[in-house]
Amino acid sequence: MYKLVRNEVIKAVYKKRLYLIFGILLILVILFAYGQHFAIDKNKEQLAKRIGISQEFDWKKLTEQQIINQKHRLDSAFVSENEKAAINVRIAQLQYSIDHNINPIDSNAAKFASNFMEQAIFMFIPLLMIMLAADMVSGEASSGTIKLLLTRAVPRWKILLSKLIALVMLEFVVMAFALLSSIIVSGLFFGYSGWMEPVTVGFKVLGGKLDSSSVINLPQWQNILLVYSLSFYVALVIGSISFMVSVLVKSTSASIGIMMSTLVGGTFLSFFLSDWDIVRYFFMVNLRLTEYLSGNVQPIAGVNMTFSVLVLAGWAIASLIVSFVRFTKQDILV
């Protein structure tokens, strides 16, 4: 098994696709860091002009102005109860920052690493995992090299398992690269501090009301581990589903197209068919696991962290079962 896995990893390393993923990640991190740096400076300038203070260091007054702005939003007749609960979460977080002398205006490497993955978990990371997994089997099927593998005296399930293990290893490498690149790049813009800053997590919105009974404070480094662990879980699920499609479809481009259209289409479903109960069981609408930590309102009512984790696990397990059954029984040699 070790030789089979090593062979799959070596083949992936020699492909351009892995380095393309690294390049896309690095470019996005740089753009995201620059954009956030520009947005923070612009936000400081606008708030400072509004309240007539120096924008350089008086972050407490800037934060107080943000709280006032959020409270004004609560008075709007066009804001739903769920949105009001989410605004109350934001107000509570800002007030906590003032009370505990934590600057929420400026960023740092630790805060950026967490924020970047929170934004990337539901669309960008899944797209990268699709690129990574879509040709694990279909690529060799289209080129014909899969036939050479099957002529060896190795059970089919072992061959497929070696590909799956290699895929998991590559997914871990991509996630580790995302973490390291976000820390290194953002540190050049914001500095490498903030690892011990407390982060408030556990806010919930239940029935349009703010529930803070489960709120706890974590140091930023623990929050980063939690965020990236959830993101890696999402990567495993998307990788498993893409792996199944790669087994079922012999064309890499078709495999990528199917997964991307499913991912994007499912995102639209969550907005236009949010009242349809079956939508809750689509894997695409359960990818925002990190939003349960911050208390953001979910687009689908009646879901929580446990529900989403179980739904994603069900999709991953079902996909792997289909993959192994199909691969061991189909006539590939013809």
Residue, then its C-alpha position, 0 to 999 in steps of 0.5 A: m500500500y505504501k508504494l501505491v500511495r507514494n506512486e500516486v503522490i509522485k504523479a500528483v507532484y509532477k502534474k502542473r495542476l498542484y502548482l496551479i492551485f498553489g499559484i491561485l492561492l498565493i495570488l488570492v491571498i495577496l489580493f485579499a491582504y492588499g484589499q483588506h489593508f486598503a479597506i481598513d485605511k479607507n474605513k478609518e478615514q471615513l469614520a474619522k471624518r464623520i466624528g471629527i477625530s484623528q484617524e491614527f490611534d483612537w480606535k475606541k472612538l472609531t469602534e463606538q461609531q461602528i456600534i452606533n451605525q449598527k444600532h441605526r440599522l436595527d431601526s430600519a423597517f427593512v431588516s428582518e428579525n434574523e438580520k437584527a439578531a446578526i447585527n446584535v451579535r456584531i454589536a456584542q462583539l464590538q462592545y466586548s472589544i472595547d471593554h477588554n481593550i482589543n482593537p477590532i479596527d486594525s488587522n494582524a497576521a493572526k486575524f487575517a489568517s482566520n478571516f481569509m479562511e472564513q471567507a474561502i470555506f464555502m466557495f474558493i476552497p471547494l473549487l480548489m478541491i474540485m481541481l485537485a480531485a477531479d482527475m484522480v481517476s478520470g485523468e488516467a481513464s482518459s489517457g489509458t494509464i488506468k489499464l496499466l495499473l489494473t494489469r498488476a496483481v493488486p486488488r482494485w480496491k487497493i488501487l482506489l484506496s491509494k488514490l484516496i489516501a494520496l488525495v487526502m494528503l494533498e488536501f492537507v498540503v493545500m490547506a497548510f499552504a493556505l495557512l502559511s501563505s496567509i500568515i506570511v503575506s498578511g504579516l508584511f501588511f499588518g505585522y505578525s502579532g495577535w496570536m493571543e488576542p481573545v476571540t468571542v465565539g459561540f453566538k447563536v441566532l435562534g428564532g430570530k433572537l440572540d442566544s449567548s448562552s454558549v459564548i466562550n473566549l478563545p485565544q486567536w491561535q486556537n480559533i485559527l486551528l478551529v477554523y482551519s480544522l472545519s475548513f479541512y473537513v469541508a475539503l475532505v467532503i468536497g474531495s470525496i464527492s469530486f473523487m466519486v464523480s472522477v470515478l463515474v466520468k471518464s473525462t476530467s473536464a466533464s468531472i470538473g464541470i459537473m462539480m463546479s456547476t453543482l456547487v454554484g447551482g446549489t448556492f443559488l438554490s439556498f437563496f431562491l428555494s430556502d423554504w423548501d425543506i429538502v434544500r437543507y440536505f444539499f451539501m452545497v448549503n452546509l459548507r459555511l461551518t465557520e459561520y456557526l462560530s461567529g453567529n452569522v445568520q444561515p440562509i437556510a432555517g433550521v440548521n446548526m453545526t451538528f446538522s451540517v457536519l452530519v449532512l456533509a459526513g453522509w454525503a462523503i460516506a455515500s460518495l466513497i461507497v459509490s466510488f468503490v462499488r463502481f470502480t471494483k465492478q466496472d469494465i475498465l479494460v475494454 
